Amino acid sequence: MQPVRPDRPVGRRRGGDELLSIGAVLAFLRDDFPEVTISKIRFLEAEGLVEPERTPSGYRKFSPADVERLAYVLRMQRDHYLPLRVIREHLDAIERGEAPPALPPAADNRPGPLEEADRELVASADVPSRVRLGRAELLAAAEAGERELTEWESYGLVAPGPDGGYDGEALQVARLVAELGRYGLEPRHLRAMKAAADREIALVEQVVAPLRRHRNPQTRAHAEATARELATLSVRLHAAMVQAGLRTRA
């Protein structure tokens, strides 16, 4: 197999390509992307950014083209902070023989908590809030197991709707909780975050409750827009405080 070239995305598998196990793919990618994990590769597969073959026993087998696609995705995330939706558009354009959209300049440093919060707000806007996922679908999208989801629910971090399904916000929370778990943060560690979020929700409700009770439909609609804006400002304020606190301890 030729060395991985993260700057050159390619199309789907070509006939005759050598197929690699997920462990071998991880070994190739870690030279350029030491933070990559098997869970990350599986997540990108679940998002449809790579489609490895499967053996009759269910094992993933990746072609060199698959590895180069993964490298491209990881580089776009690391250097340009592109959301997966945009990266998918790049790959689709390249497969059609078109030039991908122009890239933003590569950053010298990772973004701070405030920039990361803004990215998450954009990413959450990409997830339709009205989407309904079954339990198995949520587990697959969050790359989590049944035991993990049960624990998240026991701590009130994720909750199904009245119909037993999960909406876009639940999916976003599940993905973030799963990602934090890869850094060793367990649900019990996140109780403080959940309590803080509940207090922020109560503050937002204090502001918008009178608007929601108004007889005028336009005023009630304004209440929902106000709630979203206050939620966004609350998240950004929290991120700014974390960023300021980390800077004073550096």
N, C-alpha and C positions, 0 to 999 in steps of 0.2 A: 504493500500500500504506500502511495506517495504521502509525504508529510502533509498534515492538515494546513490549509491556507485559510485563515479566518477572514481574509479580505476578499475571498472569491466564492460567493454562493453559487451553487450549481443546482441543476434540476433533480428530478427523481432518479431512482436507481437505474444504472445502465446494465445491460446484460453482461454477465461474466465478471462483474465486480466481486471482490472478496468480501464476505460478510463477517462482521465482527460482533462479539458479545457486548453487552452493555458495560461490562467491566473493562474490556479492551478500549471501548470508546472513551470511558472515563479517563483511562491512563493517557490516551492521546490528547484529550482536551486539557488536562490539568497542567500541562507545560505552559500553556498560554492563559488558562483560566483556573488558577489554583483553588478558587472558591466553589467550583462546580461540584455537584454531588449527583449520585444516582437518582435521588428524589427529584432534583432539578430536571434531569433528562426526562424522567417519566412525566413530569409536569408539562414540559414542552411538547411531549408526544400527545398528552391529553388535550392540549390546546390546538392540536392539528398542525404544528409547525414542522413536524417530522413524522414519517410513517414507516417505521421499520417493519421488516417481515417478521413473521412468527413461525417457529418450528411447530410440528405437530403437538409437541408437549407444552407449547405456549411460551417458549423463550424468545426474547427479542433478538433479531439479527439486523445489524446496521451495515449499510454499504458506505463506501468512501463519500459518495454524494450526500448521504444522510449526515455523516460526520461534519462535512463542510457546511451544511445548512445549520447544524447546531452551533458551530463555531461562529458563523455569521450572526445568528441570533444573539449569542452571548456577547459578541463584540458590540453590536448595536445597543444592547442594554448597558454594558459597562462604559462605553466611551461616549455614547450619544444620548443615553437615558430614554430611548424610544419605547413607547408602550408596545405590547405584543401585537395589537391591532395594526399599528403602523408598520412594524417589521413584517407582518404577514403580507401587507400590501406591497412592500419592497420585493419580497420573494416571488409574489404572483407576477409582478411586472417583469422581473428578470426571467421567469419561466416563459413569458410571452415574447421574449426577445426585446423588451423595452428597457430604457434606462430607468432606474428607480428614482424616486424624488430626491432632491438635493438634501444632503445631510446637514444638521447643525454642526458647528465647530466642536471638535472633541474637547472635553473639559479636562483641565489639569488635575482637578481634585474631585473626589466624590461630593455630591451635594450634601448640605447639612440637613438637620431635621426639618427645617422650614421648607426647603426645596423638595425633600422627600414627601412631606405632607401634601404639597401641591400636586406632586405626581400621583399620589394615591387618590386625591380628589378627582383628578382627571380620569384615572383608571376606573374609579367607582362609577363615574358617569358613563363609561363604556358598557357597564353591566346593566341591562334593563331591570328596573326595580320590580316589574310585573312578571318576570320570568318565574316559572314554578318548576322546581326540581324535586324529584323523588329522593329518598334517602341514599340509594345507591348512586344516583347521578351526582349528588353533592359530594359524596365520598370520593368519587372518581375525579371530579373537578378540583377538589381541595387536596388531592393526593393524601388522603387520610384513611385510617382504618376505623372499623366499627367501635372499637374500644376507645379510640381518641374522641370520636364524635360524642359518644355517651358521656365521657368525662367533661367535654366542653359544655354539654347541655346541663350536667349536674351543677356546674358553676354559673349557669345562666349566661354564658358567653354566646351561645348559638341556640336558637329556639325555632321549632317548626311553627307554621301557621295553623289556623283552626282545621284546615283540610289535611294536615300532616305533611304538607309540602314546604319547601324552602324558597324564599324569594332572593332577588339579586343582592340585597344587603346582607342576608345571611351567608350567601356564597362569599362575598367580599370579606366578611368577618372570619369565616372559616379558613380562607386562604391566608389571611394575616396571622391568625392564631397558629396555623400549621407552620408558617415561616418562622415565627418567634420560637416555636418548639424546636426548630433545628439549631437554635442557639442555646438550647437548654432551659428555656423559660417554659414552665409548666402552667397549666390552668390555674393552680393555686397562687402562682406568682402574679397572675393577671387580674385577680379580684380587685386590687386597688384601682386598676384602669377601668374596670366595669363600674365600680362605685363612683369614680370621678365622672364617667360618662352619664350615669344616672343623675348626678347633681346638675350637670350641664343641661340635660334634657329638662329637668325641673325648671331651670332658669329660662330656657326658651319657652316652655309652656306658660310661664308667668306673663311673658310678653304677648304671645299670640292667642292665648285663651279668650280674651275679650273680643278679638277680631273674629275668631271662629264662631262665636255666639251671635254675631251680628246678623240682622235680617237680610242685608244686601248681599247677593251672591258674589258681586265683585269684591266686596270687602272680605268675604270668606276665602275667595281665591287668593287675595293678597296675603291672607294669613299663612297660607301654605308657602308662598314665595318668600315671605319673611322668615318662616321657620327654616327653610333651606339656607337662606343667607346667613342667619344667625348660627346655624350648625357649621357652615363653612368657616365663618369668622372664629368660632370657638375652637375648631381643629387647628386653624392657623395660629391662634394665640397660644394654644398648648404647645405646638411645635416650636414657636418662637421662644417660649420660656425654657423649653428643654435645651434649645440651641444656646441661649444665653447662659444657662447653668453649666453646660458642658464647657463652654469657653472659659468661664471663670475658674474651672478646675484643671484646665490644661496645663 
